[in-house]
Amino acid sequence: MSEDDPCQLIARLKNSKFAIRLDKSIDIANASQLLVCVRYCCEGEVLEDFMCFKSLPGRTSGEDLFRVLDSFFEDSELALKQCIGVCTDGVAVMTGSKSGLVARVKQAAPHIVSTQCMIHRNALATKNYLVYFKEKKSPTIK
């Protein structure tokens, strides 16, 4: 990840196509935040940078998340049409087909390709893996 000035990052993104990765988190004070990272090409190199960290309102629907993201894009004078991909975890507030964040992003920019984070998918798929094999007394788990 780059340690450049955020203004330099925004300037690079204005001249490039990019993809964003979003994750919602709740801190120890029970406050919600949205973390956004960006991947883009610059001078023939693929770079990944931290884009923004935004506080979220108490209620966090897909529409609320979209408003926060859209507001950041407007404040930064970035065009959503420059974004070609969005990656999220698989929770409904992100991926819901009618009111999830991805659905709202695609309403604003239909060309965007959405993916689900493989790390989150793997964590869900293997959530009960160890318990299952211990119950079966598998010789592969000691």
MODELLER restraints for C-alpha pairs under 7 A, 6 or more apart:
rsr = mdl.restraints
at = mdl.atoms
rsr.add(forms.Gaussian(group=physical.xy_distance, feature=features.Distance(at['CA:1:A'], at['CA:48:A']), mean=5.52, stdev=0.5))
rsr.add(forms.Gaussian(group=physical.xy_distance, feature=features.Distance(at['CA:1:A'], at['CA:49:A']), mean=4.90, stdev=0.5))
rsr.add(forms.Gaussian(group=physical.xy_distance, feature=features.Distance(at['CA:2:A'], at['CA:49:A']), mean=5.73, stdev=0.5))
rsr.add(forms.Gaussian(group=physical.xy_distance, feature=features.Distance(at['CA:10:A'], at['CA:76:A']), mean=6.89, stdev=0.5))
rsr.add(forms.Gaussian(group=physical.xy_distance, feature=features.Distance(at['CA:14:A'], at['CA:78:A']), mean=6.12, stdev=0.5))
rsr.add(forms.Gaussian(group=physical.xy_distance, feature=features.Distance(at['CA:16:A'], at['CA:40:A']), mean=6.87, stdev=0.5))
rsr.add(forms.Gaussian(group=physical.xy_distance, feature=features.Distance(at['CA:16:A'], at['CA:41:A']), mean=6.79, stdev=0.5))
rsr.add(forms.Gaussian(group=physical.xy_distance, feature=features.Distance(at['CA:16:A'], at['CA:82:A']), mean=6.83, stdev=0.5))
rsr.add(forms.Gaussian(group=physical.xy_distance, feature=features.Distance(at['CA:17:A'], at['CA:40:A']), mean=6.41, stdev=0.5))
rsr.add(forms.Gaussian(group=physical.xy_distance, feature=features.Distance(at['CA:17:A'], at['CA:82:A']), mean=4.89, stdev=0.5))
rsr.add(forms.Gaussian(group=physical.xy_distance, feature=features.Distance(at['CA:17:A'], at['CA:83:A']), mean=5.73, stdev=0.5))
rsr.add(forms.Gaussian(group=physical.xy_distance, feature=features.Distance(at['CA:17:A'], at['CA:84:A']), mean=6.40, stdev=0.5))
rsr.add(forms.Gaussian(group=physical.xy_distance, feature=features.Distance(at['CA:18:A'], at['CA:38:A']), mean=6.69, stdev=0.5))
rsr.add(forms.Gaussian(group=physical.xy_distance, feature=features.Distance(at['CA:18:A'], at['CA:39:A']), mean=5.67, stdev=0.5))
rsr.add(forms.Gaussian(group=physical.xy_distance, feature=features.Distance(at['CA:18:A'], at['CA:40:A']), mean=4.52, stdev=0.5))
rsr.add(forms.Gaussian(group=physical.xy_distance, feature=features.Distance(at['CA:18:A'], at['CA:82:A']), mean=6.39, stdev=0.5))
rsr.add(forms.Gaussian(group=physical.xy_distance, feature=features.Distance(at['CA:18:A'], at['CA:83:A']), mean=4.93, stdev=0.5))
rsr.add(forms.Gaussian(group=physical.xy_distance, feature=features.Distance(at['CA:18:A'], at['CA:84:A']), mean=5.86, stdev=0.5))
rsr.add(forms.Gaussian(group=physical.xy_distance, feature=features.Distance(at['CA:19:A'], at['CA:38:A']), mean=5.68, stdev=0.5))
rsr.add(forms.Gaussian(group=physical.xy_distance, feature=features.Distance(at['CA:19:A'], at['CA:39:A']), mean=5.30, stdev=0.5))
rsr.add(forms.Gaussian(group=physical.xy_distance, feature=features.Distance(at['CA:19:A'], at['CA:40:A']), mean=6.57, stdev=0.5))
rsr.add(forms.Gaussian(group=physical.xy_distance, feature=features.Distance(at['CA:19:A'], at['CA:83:A']), mean=5.49, stdev=0.5))
rsr.add(forms.Gaussian(group=physical.xy_distance, feature=features.Distance(at['CA:19:A'], at['CA:84:A']), mean=5.48, stdev=0.5))
rsr.add(forms.Gaussian(group=physical.xy_distance, feature=features.Distance(at['CA:19:A'], at['CA:85:A']), mean=4.34, stdev=0.5))
rsr.add(forms.Gaussian(group=physical.xy_distance, feature=features.Distance(at['CA:19:A'], at['CA:86:A']), mean=5.68, stdev=0.5))
rsr.add(forms.Gaussian(group=physical.xy_distance, feature=features.Distance(at['CA:20:A'], at['CA:36:A']), mean=6.56, stdev=0.5))
rsr.add(forms.Gaussian(group=physical.xy_distance, feature=features.Distance(at['CA:20:A'], at['CA:37:A']), mean=5.65, stdev=0.5))
rsr.add(forms.Gaussian(group=physical.xy_distance, feature=features.Distance(at['CA:20:A'], at['CA:38:A']), mean=4.44, stdev=0.5))
rsr.add(forms.Gaussian(group=physical.xy_distance, feature=features.Distance(at['CA:20:A'], at['CA:39:A']), mean=6.35, stdev=0.5))
rsr.add(forms.Gaussian(group=physical.xy_distance, feature=features.Distance(at['CA:20:A'], at['CA:85:A']), mean=6.21, stdev=0.5))
rsr.add(forms.Gaussian(group=physical.xy_distance, feature=features.Distance(at['CA:20:A'], at['CA:86:A']), mean=4.90, stdev=0.5))
rsr.add(forms.Gaussian(group=physical.xy_distance, feature=features.Distance(at['CA:20:A'], at['CA:87:A']), mean=6.29, stdev=0.5))
rsr.add(forms.Gaussian(group=physical.xy_distance, feature=features.Distance(at['CA:21:A'], at['CA:36:A']), mean=5.63, stdev=0.5))
rsr.add(forms.Gaussian(group=physical.xy_distance, feature=features.Distance(at['CA:21:A'], at['CA:37:A']), mean=5.17, stdev=0.5))
rsr.add(forms.Gaussian(group=physical.xy_distance, feature=features.Distance(at['CA:21:A'], at['CA:38:A']), mean=6.25, stdev=0.5))
rsr.add(forms.Gaussian(group=physical.xy_distance, feature=features.Distance(at['CA:21:A'], at['CA:86:A']), mean=5.72, stdev=0.5))
rsr.add(forms.Gaussian(group=physical.xy_distance, feature=features.Distance(at['CA:21:A'], at['CA:87:A']), mean=4.56, stdev=0.5))
rsr.add(forms.Gaussian(group=physical.xy_distance, feature=features.Distance(at['CA:21:A'], at['CA:88:A']), mean=5.92, stdev=0.5))
rsr.add(forms.Gaussian(group=physical.xy_distance, feature=features.Distance(at['CA:22:A'], at['CA:34:A']), mean=6.90, stdev=0.5))
rsr.add(forms.Gaussian(group=physical.xy_distance, feature=features.Distance(at['CA:22:A'], at['CA:35:A']), mean=5.67, stdev=0.5))
rsr.add(forms.Gaussian(group=physical.xy_distance, feature=features.Distance(at['CA:22:A'], at['CA:36:A']), mean=4.62, stdev=0.5))
rsr.add(forms.Gaussian(group=physical.xy_distance, feature=features.Distance(at['CA:22:A'], at['CA:37:A']), mean=6.60, stdev=0.5))
rsr.add(forms.Gaussian(group=physical.xy_distance, feature=features.Distance(at['CA:22:A'], at['CA:87:A']), mean=6.33, stdev=0.5))
rsr.add(forms.Gaussian(group=physical.xy_distance, feature=features.Distance(at['CA:22:A'], at['CA:88:A']), mean=5.28, stdev=0.5))
rsr.add(forms.Gaussian(group=physical.xy_distance, feature=features.Distance(at['CA:23:A'], at['CA:34:A']), mean=5.88, stdev=0.5))
rsr.add(forms.Gaussian(group=physical.xy_distance, feature=features.Distance(at['CA:23:A'], at['CA:35:A']), mean=5.36, stdev=0.5))
rsr.add(forms.Gaussian(group=physical.xy_distance, feature=features.Distance(at['CA:23:A'], at['CA:36:A']), mean=6.74, stdev=0.5))
rsr.add(forms.Gaussian(group=physical.xy_distance, feature=features.Distance(at['CA:23:A'], at['CA:88:A']), mean=6.19, stdev=0.5))
rsr.add(forms.Gaussian(group=physical.xy_distance, feature=features.Distance(at['CA:23:A'], at['CA:89:A']), mean=6.79, stdev=0.5))
rsr.add(forms.Gaussian(group=physical.xy_distance, feature=features.Distance(at['CA:24:A'], at['CA:32:A']), mean=6.90, stdev=0.5))
rsr.add(forms.Gaussian(group=physical.xy_distance, feature=features.Distance(at['CA:24:A'], at['CA:33:A']), mean=5.70, stdev=0.5))
rsr.add(forms.Gaussian(group=physical.xy_distance, feature=features.Distance(at['CA:24:A'], at['CA:34:A']), mean=4.61, stdev=0.5))
rsr.add(forms.Gaussian(group=physical.xy_distance, feature=features.Distance(at['CA:24:A'], at['CA:35:A']), mean=6.30, stdev=0.5))
rsr.add(forms.Gaussian(group=physical.xy_distance, feature=features.Distance(at['CA:25:A'], at['CA:32:A']), mean=5.61, stdev=0.5))
rsr.add(forms.Gaussian(group=physical.xy_distance, feature=features.Distance(at['CA:25:A'], at['CA:33:A']), mean=5.32, stdev=0.5))
rsr.add(forms.Gaussian(group=physical.xy_distance, feature=features.Distance(at['CA:25:A'], at['CA:34:A']), mean=6.43, stdev=0.5))
rsr.add(forms.Gaussian(group=physical.xy_distance, feature=features.Distance(at['CA:26:A'], at['CA:32:A']), mean=4.40, stdev=0.5))
rsr.add(forms.Gaussian(group=physical.xy_distance, feature=features.Distance(at['CA:26:A'], at['CA:33:A']), mean=6.28, stdev=0.5))
rsr.add(forms.Gaussian(group=physical.xy_distance, feature=features.Distance(at['CA:32:A'], at['CA:55:A']), mean=6.15, stdev=0.5))
rsr.add(forms.Gaussian(group=physical.xy_distance, feature=features.Distance(at['CA:32:A'], at['CA:56:A']), mean=5.27, stdev=0.5))
rsr.add(forms.Gaussian(group=physical.xy_distance, feature=features.Distance(at['CA:33:A'], at['CA:53:A']), mean=6.74, stdev=0.5))
rsr.add(forms.Gaussian(group=physical.xy_distance, feature=features.Distance(at['CA:33:A'], at['CA:54:A']), mean=5.48, stdev=0.5))
rsr.add(forms.Gaussian(group=physical.xy_distance, feature=features.Distance(at['CA:33:A'], at['CA:55:A']), mean=4.43, stdev=0.5))
rsr.add(forms.Gaussian(group=physical.xy_distance, feature=features.Distance(at['CA:33:A'], at['CA:56:A']), mean=5.18, stdev=0.5))
rsr.add(forms.Gaussian(group=physical.xy_distance, feature=features.Distance(at['CA:34:A'], at['CA:53:A']), mean=5.63, stdev=0.5))
rsr.add(forms.Gaussian(group=physical.xy_distance, feature=features.Distance(at['CA:34:A'], at['CA:54:A']), mean=5.12, stdev=0.5))
rsr.add(forms.Gaussian(group=physical.xy_distance, feature=features.Distance(at['CA:34:A'], at['CA:55:A']), mean=6.36, stdev=0.5))
rsr.add(forms.Gaussian(group=physical.xy_distance, feature=features.Distance(at['CA:34:A'], at['CA:56:A']), mean=6.68, stdev=0.5))
rsr.add(forms.Gaussian(group=physical.xy_distance, feature=features.Distance(at['CA:35:A'], at['CA:52:A']), mean=6.05, stdev=0.5))
rsr.add(forms.Gaussian(group=physical.xy_distance, feature=features.Distance(at['CA:35:A'], at['CA:53:A']), mean=4.61, stdev=0.5))
rsr.add(forms.Gaussian(group=physical.xy_distance, feature=features.Distance(at['CA:35:A'], at['CA:54:A']), mean=6.62, stdev=0.5))
rsr.add(forms.Gaussian(group=physical.xy_distance, feature=features.Distance(at['CA:36:A'], at['CA:50:A']), mean=6.45, stdev=0.5))
rsr.add(forms.Gaussian(group=physical.xy_distance, feature=features.Distance(at['CA:36:A'], at['CA:51:A']), mean=5.37, stdev=0.5))
rsr.add(forms.Gaussian(group=physical.xy_distance, feature=features.Distance(at['CA:36:A'], at['CA:52:A']), mean=5.26, stdev=0.5))
rsr.add(forms.Gaussian(group=physical.xy_distance, feature=features.Distance(at['CA:36:A'], at['CA:53:A']), mean=6.34, stdev=0.5))
rsr.add(forms.Gaussian(group=physical.xy_distance, feature=features.Distance(at['CA:37:A'], at['CA:49:A']), mean=5.68, stdev=0.5))
rsr.add(forms.Gaussian(group=physical.xy_distance, feature=features.Distance(at['CA:37:A'], at['CA:50:A']), mean=4.42, stdev=0.5))
rsr.add(forms.Gaussian(group=physical.xy_distance, feature=features.Distance(at['CA:37:A'], at['CA:51:A']), mean=4.88, stdev=0.5))
rsr.add(forms.Gaussian(group=physical.xy_distance, feature=features.Distance(at['CA:38:A'], at['CA:48:A']), mean=5.56, stdev=0.5))
rsr.add(forms.Gaussian(group=physical.xy_distance, feature=features.Distance(at['CA:38:A'], at['CA:49:A']), mean=5.38, stdev=0.5))
rsr.add(forms.Gaussian(group=physical.xy_distance, feature=features.Distance(at['CA:38:A'], at['CA:50:A']), mean=6.30, stdev=0.5))
rsr.add(forms.Gaussian(group=physical.xy_distance, feature=features.Distance(at['CA:38:A'], at['CA:51:A']), mean=5.87, stdev=0.5))
rsr.add(forms.Gaussian(group=physical.xy_distance, feature=features.Distance(at['CA:39:A'], at['CA:46:A']), mean=6.94, stdev=0.5))
rsr.add(forms.Gaussian(group=physical.xy_distance, feature=features.Distance(at['CA:39:A'], at['CA:47:A']), mean=5.58, stdev=0.5))
rsr.add(forms.Gaussian(group=physical.xy_distance, feature=features.Distance(at['CA:39:A'], at['CA:48:A']), mean=4.30, stdev=0.5))
rsr.add(forms.Gaussian(group=physical.xy_distance, feature=features.Distance(at['CA:39:A'], at['CA:49:A']), mean=6.54, stdev=0.5))
rsr.add(forms.Gaussian(group=physical.xy_distance, feature=features.Distance(at['CA:40:A'], at['CA:46:A']), mean=5.66, stdev=0.5))
rsr.add(forms.Gaussian(group=physical.xy_distance, feature=features.Distance(at['CA:40:A'], at['CA:47:A']), mean=5.46, stdev=0.5))
rsr.add(forms.Gaussian(group=physical.xy_distance, feature=features.Distance(at['CA:40:A'], at['CA:48:A']), mean=6.53, stdev=0.5))
rsr.add(forms.Gaussian(group=physical.xy_distance, feature=features.Distance(at['CA:41:A'], at['CA:47:A']), mean=5.98, stdev=0.5))
rsr.add(forms.Gaussian(group=physical.xy_distance, feature=features.Distance(at['CA:61:A'], at['CA:93:A']), mean=5.75, stdev=0.5))
rsr.add(forms.Gaussian(group=physical.xy_distance, feature=features.Distance(at['CA:62:A'], at['CA:93:A']), mean=4.94, stdev=0.5))
rsr.add(forms.Gaussian(group=physical.xy_distance, feature=features.Distance(at['CA:62:A'], at['CA:94:A']), mean=6.05, stdev=0.5))
rsr.add(forms.Gaussian(group=physical.xy_distance, feature=features.Distance(at['CA:62:A'], at['CA:99:A']), mean=5.66, stdev=0.5))
rsr.add(forms.Gaussian(group=physical.xy_distance, feature=features.Distance(at['CA:62:A'], at['CA:100:A']), mean=4.23, stdev=0.5))
rsr.add(forms.Gaussian(group=physical.xy_distance, feature=features.Distance(at['CA:62:A'], at['CA:101:A']), mean=4.19, stdev=0.5))
rsr.add(forms.Gaussian(group=physical.xy_distance, feature=features.Distance(at['CA:63:A'], at['CA:99:A']), mean=6.67, stdev=0.5))
rsr.add(forms.Gaussian(group=physical.xy_distance, feature=features.Distance(at['CA:63:A'], at['CA:101:A']), mean=6.34, stdev=0.5))
rsr.add(forms.Gaussian(group=physical.xy_distance, feature=features.Distance(at['CA:63:A'], at['CA:104:A']), mean=6.89, stdev=0.5))
rsr.add(forms.Gaussian(group=physical.xy_distance, feature=features.Distance(at['CA:65:A'], at['CA:101:A']), mean=6.22, stdev=0.5))
rsr.add(forms.Gaussian(group=physical.xy_distance, feature=features.Distance(at['CA:66:A'], at['CA:101:A']), mean=5.63, stdev=0.5))
rsr.add(forms.Gaussian(group=physical.xy_distance, feature=features.Distance(at['CA:66:A'], at['CA:104:A']), mean=6.52, stdev=0.5))
rsr.add(forms.Gaussian(group=physical.xy_distance, feature=features.Distance(at['CA:66:A'], at['CA:105:A']), mean=6.90, stdev=0.5))
rsr.add(forms.Gaussian(group=physical.xy_distance, feature=features.Distance(at['CA:73:A'], at['CA:79:A']), mean=6.69, stdev=0.5))
rsr.add(forms.Gaussian(group=physical.xy_distance, feature=features.Distance(at['CA:80:A'], at['CA:109:A']), mean=6.61, stdev=0.5))
rsr.add(forms.Gaussian(group=physical.xy_distance, feature=features.Distance(at['CA:81:A'], at['CA:109:A']), mean=6.13, stdev=0.5))
rsr.add(forms.Gaussian(group=physical.xy_distance, feature=features.Distance(at['CA:83:A'], at['CA:112:A']), mean=6.76, stdev=0.5))
rsr.add(forms.Gaussian(group=physical.xy_distance, feature=features.Distance(at['CA:84:A'], at['CA:111:A']), mean=6.82, stdev=0.5))
rsr.add(forms.Gaussian(group=physical.xy_distance, feature=features.Distance(at['CA:84:A'], at['CA:112:A']), mean=4.66, stdev=0.5))
rsr.add(forms.Gaussian(group=physical.xy_distance, feature=features.Distance(at['CA:84:A'], at['CA:113:A']), mean=6.20, stdev=0.5))
rsr.add(forms.Gaussian(group=physical.xy_distance, feature=features.Distance(at['CA:85:A'], at['CA:112:A']), mean=5.04, stdev=0.5))
rsr.add(forms.Gaussian(group=physical.xy_distance, feature=features.Distance(at['CA:85:A'], at['CA:113:A']), mean=4.65, stdev=0.5))
rsr.add(forms.Gaussian(group=physical.xy_distance, feature=features.Distance(at['CA:85:A'], at['CA:114:A']), mean=5.63, stdev=0.5))
rsr.add(forms.Gaussian(group=physical.xy_distance, feature=features.Distance(at['CA:86:A'], at['CA:112:A']), mean=7.00, stdev=0.5))
rsr.add(forms.Gaussian(group=physical.xy_distance, feature=features.Distance(at['CA:86:A'], at['CA:113:A']), mean=6.39, stdev=0.5))
rsr.add(forms.Gaussian(group=physical.xy_distance, feature=features.Distance(at['CA:86:A'], at['CA:114:A']), mean=4.85, stdev=0.5))
rsr.add(forms.Gaussian(group=physical.xy_distance, feature=features.Distance(at['CA:86:A'], at['CA:115:A']), mean=6.39, stdev=0.5))
rsr.add(forms.Gaussian(group=physical.xy_distance, feature=features.Distance(at['CA:87:A'], at['CA:114:A']), mean=5.76, stdev=0.5))
rsr.add(forms.Gaussian(group=physical.xy_distance, feature=features.Distance(at['CA:87:A'], at['CA:115:A']), mean=4.79, stdev=0.5))
rsr.add(forms.Gaussian(group=physical.xy_distance, feature=features.Distance(at['CA:87:A'], at['CA:116:A']), mean=5.42, stdev=0.5))
rsr.add(forms.Gaussian(group=physical.xy_distance, feature=features.Distance(at['CA:87:A'], at['CA:117:A']), mean=5.98, stdev=0.5))
rsr.add(forms.Gaussian(group=physical.xy_distance, feature=features.Distance(at['CA:88:A'], at['CA:94:A']), mean=6.52, stdev=0.5))
rsr.add(forms.Gaussian(group=physical.xy_distance, feature=features.Distance(at['CA:88:A'], at['CA:115:A']), mean=6.73, stdev=0.5))
rsr.add(forms.Gaussian(group=physical.xy_distance, feature=features.Distance(at['CA:88:A'], at['CA:116:A']), mean=5.19, stdev=0.5))
rsr.add(forms.Gaussian(group=physical.xy_distance, feature=features.Distance(at['CA:88:A'], at['CA:117:A']), mean=5.63, stdev=0.5))
rsr.add(forms.Gaussian(group=physical.xy_distance, feature=features.Distance(at['CA:89:A'], at['CA:116:A']), mean=5.48, stdev=0.5))
rsr.add(forms.Gaussian(group=physical.xy_distance, feature=features.Distance(at['CA:89:A'], at['CA:117:A']), mean=5.34, stdev=0.5))
rsr.add(forms.Gaussian(group=physical.xy_distance, feature=features.Distance(at['CA:89:A'], at['CA:120:A']), mean=5.79, stdev=0.5))
rsr.add(forms.Gaussian(group=physical.xy_distance, feature=features.Distance(at['CA:90:A'], at['CA:116:A']), mean=5.99, stdev=0.5))
rsr.add(forms.Gaussian(group=physical.xy_distance, feature=features.Distance(at['CA:92:A'], at['CA:100:A']), mean=6.25, stdev=0.5))
rsr.add(forms.Gaussian(group=physical.xy_distance, feature=features.Distance(at['CA:93:A'], at['CA:100:A']), mean=4.75, stdev=0.5))
rsr.add(forms.Gaussian(group=physical.xy_distance, feature=features.Distance(at['CA:93:A'], at['CA:101:A']), mean=6.36, stdev=0.5))
rsr.add(forms.Gaussian(group=physical.xy_distance, feature=features.Distance(at['CA:94:A'], at['CA:100:A']), mean=4.75, stdev=0.5))
rsr.add(forms.Gaussian(group=physical.xy_distance, feature=features.Distance(at['CA:94:A'], at['CA:101:A']), mean=4.65, stdev=0.5))
rsr.add(forms.Gaussian(group=physical.xy_distance, feature=features.Distance(at['CA:94:A'], at['CA:102:A']), mean=5.92, stdev=0.5))
rsr.add(forms.Gaussian(group=physical.xy_distance, feature=features.Distance(at['CA:95:A'], at['CA:101:A']), mean=6.34, stdev=0.5))
rsr.add(forms.Gaussian(group=physical.xy_distance, feature=features.Distance(at['CA:95:A'], at['CA:102:A']), mean=5.54, stdev=0.5))
rsr.add(forms.Gaussian(group=physical.xy_distance, feature=features.Distance(at['CA:96:A'], at['CA:103:A']), mean=6.81, stdev=0.5))
rsr.add(forms.Gaussian(group=physical.xy_distance, feature=features.Distance(at['CA:97:A'], at['CA:103:A']), mean=5.66, stdev=0.5))
rsr.add(forms.Gaussian(group=physical.xy_distance, feature=features.Distance(at['CA:106:A'], at['CA:112:A']), mean=6.28, stdev=0.5))
rsr.add(forms.Gaussian(group=physical.xy_distance, feature=features.Distance(at['CA:133:A'], at['CA:141:A']), mean=6.97, stdev=0.5))
rsr.add(forms.Gaussian(group=physical.xy_distance, feature=features.Distance(at['CA:134:A'], at['CA:141:A']), mean=6.86, stdev=0.5))
